[in-house]
């Protein structure tokens, strides 16, 4: 099985930057996606971006495009979410997740890390 640990959240001021990390261990699959999700209180959990197995392909939600960047360090088996120009509306619990063998659904999840952006 795959275990994911997401870390790096905290309390920051609007305009600040923060980098989240998603460290993977255990058995993985030949082809998969790592996605970053966030969920604010009272709102649905939504996908904000993903990165392909080789790290060459990324997608982003419009709400974070141009501000957030997903990258990976295969030597460390870690995926990063670099968040710049943070806004109060970015406040949420952030999760990383990995798709299963079919790449159709996200089946493995980190525990979540809280990001709070003050005005």
GIHUWO-V942107 format. One record per pair of residues at least 24 apart in sequence whose ideal C-beta (glycine too) atoms are under 7 Angstrom apart, sorted by the first residue. I is the first residue (numbers start at 1). GAP is how many residues later the second one is. If there is no record, write none. Layout:
BEGIN
i: [I | I]
gap: [GAP | GAP]
END
This chain:
BEGIN
i: [1 | 1 | 2 | 2 | 2 | 2 | 2 | 4 | 4 | 4 | 4 | 4 | 5 | 6 | 6 | 6 | 6 | 6 | 6 | 6 | 7 | 8 | 9 | 9 | 9 | 9 | 11 | 11 | 12 | 12 | 13 | 14 | 14 | 14 | 14 | 14 | 14 | 15 | 15 | 16 | 17 | 17 | 17 | 18 | 18 | 18 | 19 | 19 | 19 | 20 | 20 | 20 | 20 | 21 | 21 | 22 | 22 | 22 | 22 | 23 | 23 | 24 | 24 | 29 | 31 | 32 | 32 | 32 | 33 | 33 | 34 | 34 | 34 | 35 | 35 | 36 | 36 | 36 | 36 | 37 | 37 | 38 | 38 | 38 | 39 | 39 | 40 | 40 | 51 | 86 | 87 | 88 | 88 | 88 | 90 | 90 | 91 | 91 | 91]
gap: [25 | 26 | 24 | 25 | 26 | 96 | 106 | 92 | 94 | 104 | 105 | 106 | 105 | 88 | 89 | 90 | 104 | 105 | 106 | 107 | 106 | 105 | 85 | 104 | 105 | 106 | 105 | 107 | 74 | 105 | 105 | 72 | 73 | 74 | 103 | 104 | 105 | 70 | 71 | 70 | 66 | 67 | 69 | 65 | 68 | 97 | 61 | 62 | 63 | 60 | 61 | 74 | 93 | 57 | 59 | 56 | 57 | 74 | 88 | 54 | 55 | 53 | 74 | 72 | 72 | 66 | 67 | 71 | 66 | 70 | 45 | 62 | 64 | 62 | 71 | 34 | 45 | 58 | 60 | 58 | 60 | 54 | 55 | 56 | 53 | 54 | 51 | 52 | 28 | 31 | 30 | 29 | 30 | 31 | 25 | 27 | 24 | 25 | 26]
END
